[in-house]
Amino acid sequence: MITIADVAREAGVSVATVSRVLNKNGPVSPAALEKVHIAINKLNYQPNVWGRRLRKKESRMLLIFVPAISNPFYAAIVSGIEDEARKNRYGTMLCITNGDKVREREFMELLFDGQADGAVLLCVDKDDKDIKKTAEKVPLVQCCEFCEDADIAHVTVDNFEAAKQVVRYLHSLGHEKIGFIGSVNHFISSEERQKGYEEAMKEAGLPVRNEYMVNADRDYSFQSGIAAGRQLLSLNDRPTAIFCISDVLAMGAIRAAEGMGIKISRDLSVVGFDDVEYATMMNPMLTTVSQLSIYWERQAQVCL
């Protein structure tokens, strides 16, 4: 195997000079720089990247924690994180937790073992008791979801205000019987969207009816959206509009309505949240709340 010493001998310079060229630190004359590059090409020298990272105590790897891959919303977020990581010469590893705390801890061990330099978390429970202790040991950023009690950097939107905007919009269309499909998870977004729904209903002078509020599963699965939609639409005094906290749940609710002979737009209005690409593939297209590209503004907008 060709070593840095072999390159130095071929170029007629010191090992230290070759090291400065490879690491791009320290002064190197143009003549010496050219000699080293010629030697590297001639010998087909390949730097030992892992050895260099070990010496620098860095892996150039970031972990991305996601609760599941069934929701297309996460695909867009992960893609954006990966793009930025590559720009900064970092690799990424997708860690799918499926809501399993044991699996989450196993992934975290990669950070403690030095196999990753930091993590972006998309699945932090709002009352996570361990996140603060973990952040004291390794670099973490919370994305979309975050723990309120932990003073850790996070990126999110104003889910409370966005939910209120949805209810105001549906009320402006003349709806007074507005249902809500949430989730049994412990994410801050789920809680804030429900609070926003309830607050907007009260502000509009509309009753917050328990039977109009149902929960889908923690992963916002399409099938649980269908089940929740059927539950609401089977009521004798059923809602004329439904606000769903995710687009996948909204699409499930629409499928439930279609199966029950309820016509979307004519008999029922449905609004989702996230503005995933699939929302534009429906006919009529799904009315939804867009999060993409507005994170730093901390606001959201209903897309028709």
C-alpha positions in Angstrom: 0.0 0.0 0.0 1.3 3.4 -0.9 2.0 5.6 2.1 2.5 9.3 2.7 6.2 8.6 3.1 6.3 7.0 -0.4 4.8 10.2 -1.8 7.3 12.4 0.1 10.3 10.4 -1.3 8.8 10.5 -4.9 8.3 14.3 -4.6 11.6 14.9 -2.9 10.0 16.8 0.0 9.4 16.1 3.7 6.4 14.0 5.0 5.3 17.2 6.8 5.0 19.0 3.5 2.9 16.2 2.0 0.7 16.3 5.2 0.2 20.0 4.8 -0.8 19.6 1.2 -3.3 16.8 2.0 -4.8 18.6 4.9 -4.7 22.0 3.3 -3.2 23.6 6.3 0.1 25.4 6.7 2.4 27.1 4.1 3.5 25.2 1.0 5.4 26.7 -1.9 3.9 26.5 -5.3 6.8 24.4 -6.5 6.5 21.9 -3.6 2.7 21.8 -4.1 3.1 20.8 -7.8 5.7 18.1 -6.9 3.4 16.6 -4.3 0.4 16.5 -6.7 2.6 14.9 -9.5 3.8 12.3 -7.0 0.2 11.5 -5.8 -1.0 11.0 -9.3 2.0 8.9 -10.4 1.7 6.6 -7.4 -2.1 6.7 -7.4 -2.0 7.5 -3.7 -5.3 7.2 -1.8 -5.4 9.0 1.6 -6.5 6.9 4.6 -9.7 8.8 5.3 -10.7 6.8 8.3 -7.3 7.0 9.9 -7.3 10.8 9.4 -10.8 11.1 10.9 -9.8 9.0 13.8 -6.8 11.2 14.5 -9.0 14.3 14.3 -11.7 12.5 16.5 -14.4 13.1 13.9 -16.4 10.8 11.7 -18.0 13.3 9.2 -21.2 11.5 9.7 -24.6 12.8 10.9 -27.5 10.7 12.1 -31.1 11.5 11.1 -33.7 10.1 13.5 -37.2 9.7 11.9 -40.2 7.9 13.5 -41.2 6.1 10.3 -40.8 6.2 6.5 -44.4 5.6 5.7 -45.2 9.4 5.8 -43.9 11.1 2.7 -43.5 14.4 4.7 -40.3 13.0 6.2 -38.8 12.2 2.8 -38.7 15.9 1.9 -37.2 16.9 5.2 -34.6 14.1 5.1 -33.6 15.1 1.5 -33.1 18.7 2.6 -30.9 17.7 5.6 -28.8 15.4 3.4 -28.3 18.1 0.8 -27.0 20.5 3.4 -24.8 17.8 4.9 -23.2 17.0 1.6 -22.5 20.7 1.0 -20.5 20.6 4.3 -18.8 17.3 3.4 -20.8 15.2 5.8 -22.4 11.9 5.2 -25.8 10.9 6.7 -27.3 7.8 8.2 -31.1 7.3 8.5 -32.2 6.0 11.9 -35.8 4.7 11.8 -37.0 4.4 15.3 -40.7 3.3 14.8 -41.4 4.8 18.2 -39.1 2.2 19.9 -37.1 3.8 22.7 -34.7 0.8 22.8 -33.9 1.2 19.1 -33.5 4.9 19.6 -31.0 4.3 22.4 -29.1 1.8 20.2 -28.8 4.5 17.5 -27.6 7.0 20.1 -24.7 4.7 21.0 -23.3 5.5 17.6 -22.8 9.0 18.8 -21.2 8.0 22.1 -18.9 5.6 20.3 -17.7 8.3 18.0 -19.2 6.7 14.8 -21.2 9.9 14.2 -20.5 13.6 15.1 -24.1 14.7 15.7 -27.8 14.0 15.1 -30.9 15.7 13.7 -34.0 14.5 15.6 -37.4 14.4 13.9 -39.1 12.3 16.5 -38.6 13.9 19.9 -41.5 13.5 22.3 -42.7 16.7 23.9 -42.0 15.4 27.4 -38.7 13.5 26.7 -36.8 13.4 30.0 -33.5 12.2 28.5 -32.9 14.6 25.6 -31.3 17.3 27.7 -28.8 14.9 29.3 -27.9 13.5 25.8 -27.4 17.0 24.4 -24.9 17.8 27.1 -22.7 15.0 25.7 -23.3 15.1 21.9 -24.4 17.8 19.4 -28.2 17.6 18.7 -30.7 19.6 16.7 -34.5 19.0 17.0 -36.5 19.3 13.8 -40.3 19.6 13.5 -40.7 18.0 16.9 -39.0 19.2 20.1 -39.1 18.9 23.9 -40.4 22.1 25.5 -38.3 21.7 28.6 -35.0 21.3 26.9 -32.9 24.3 25.8 -31.7 22.7 22.6 -31.8 24.2 19.1 -34.9 23.3 17.2 -36.5 24.2 13.8 -40.3 24.2 13.6 -43.3 26.2 12.5 -46.1 27.7 14.6 -48.4 24.7 14.6 -50.9 26.4 16.9 -51.5 29.4 14.7 -51.5 27.2 11.5 -54.3 25.0 13.0 -56.3 28.1 13.9 -55.9 29.3 10.3 -57.4 26.1 9.0 -60.4 26.4 11.2 -60.9 30.0 10.3 -60.7 29.1 6.6 -63.3 26.3 7.0 -65.6 28.5 9.0 -65.3 31.2 6.3 -66.7 28.6 3.8 -69.8 28.3 6.1 -68.8 25.2 8.0 -69.9 25.0 11.7 -69.6 21.3 12.2 -65.8 20.8 11.9 -64.3 17.5 12.9 -60.7 16.9 13.9 -58.4 13.9 13.3 -55.3 13.9 15.5 -52.8 11.3 16.7 -52.0 9.2 19.8 -48.3 10.2 19.7 -46.6 12.5 22.1 -45.3 15.1 19.5 -45.5 18.8 20.2 -47.0 19.3 16.7 -49.9 17.0 17.4 -50.7 18.8 20.7 -50.3 22.3 19.3 -52.5 21.5 16.3 -55.2 20.2 18.5 -55.0 23.2 20.8 -55.2 25.5 17.8 -58.2 23.7 16.5 -60.0 24.0 19.9 -59.1 27.7 20.3 -60.2 28.6 16.9 -63.5 26.8 17.4 -64.1 28.8 20.6 -63.2 32.1 18.9 -65.7 31.3 16.2 -68.4 30.6 18.8 -68.5 27.0 17.8 -68.8 24.1 20.3 -65.8 21.8 20.8 -67.5 18.4 20.6 -65.7 15.4 22.0 -67.3 13.1 19.4 -65.9 15.3 16.7 -62.3 14.7 17.8 -60.7 11.3 17.1 -57.2 10.0 17.0 -55.3 8.0 14.4 -52.2 6.0 15.2 -48.9 7.5 16.1 -47.4 7.2 12.7 -50.2 8.9 10.8 -50.8 5.8 8.7 -53.2 5.9 5.8 -55.3 3.0 7.2 -55.7 4.7 10.5 -56.8 7.8 8.6 -59.5 5.7 7.0 -60.6 4.3 10.3 -60.7 7.8 11.9 -62.6 9.2 9.0 -65.2 6.4 9.2 -65.7 7.0 12.9 -66.5 10.7 12.3 -68.6 10.2 9.2 -70.7 7.4 10.8 -72.1 9.9 13.4 -75.8 10.7 13.0 -74.9 14.4 13.1 -71.7 14.1 11.2 -69.2 16.9 10.5 -69.4 18.8 7.2 -65.6 19.5 7.3 -62.6 17.7 8.8 -59.2 19.1 9.8 -56.5 16.4 9.8 -53.1 16.9 11.3 -51.3 15.3 8.4 -51.9 14.9 4.7 -51.8 11.1 4.9 -54.6 11.1 7.4 -56.5 13.5 5.3 -56.2 11.2 2.3 -57.4 8.3 4.5 -60.4 10.4 5.6 -61.2 11.1 1.9 -61.0 7.5 1.1 -63.4 6.7 3.9 -65.8 9.4 2.7 -65.7 8.0 -0.9 -66.4 4.5 0.4 -69.5 5.8 2.2 -70.8 7.7 -0.8 -69.9 11.1 0.5 -68.8 13.5 -2.2 -65.7 15.6 -1.4 -66.3 19.4 -1.9 -70.0 18.9 -2.3 -70.8 17.1 0.9 -67.6 17.3 2.8 -64.5 19.5 3.0 -61.2 18.0 4.2 -58.0 19.9 5.0 -54.6 18.2 5.7 -51.2 19.4 6.9 -47.7 19.2 5.4 -48.3 19.7 1.6 -46.7 16.5 0.5 -46.4 15.8 -3.2 -49.2 13.2 -3.1 -51.6 16.0 -2.2 -51.4 17.3 -5.8 -52.1 13.8 -7.3 -55.6 13.7 -6.0 -58.7 14.9 -7.8 -59.7 17.3 -6.5 -56.3 18.2 -5.1 -56.1 18.2 -1.3 -56.4 21.5 0.6 -53.4 21.5 3.0 -51.0 23.5 5.1 -47.6 24.0 3.6 -44.5 23.8 5.8 -41.8 23.6 3.2 -39.6 26.7 2.8 -41.2 28.6 5.7 -39.5 27.1 8.7 -37.4 30.2 9.5 -40.5 32.4 9.2 -42.3 30.3 11.9 -45.6 30.5 10.0 -47.7 28.2 7.8 -50.1 28.8 5.0 -53.2 27.1 3.7 -52.7 25.9 0.1 -55.8 25.6 -2.0 
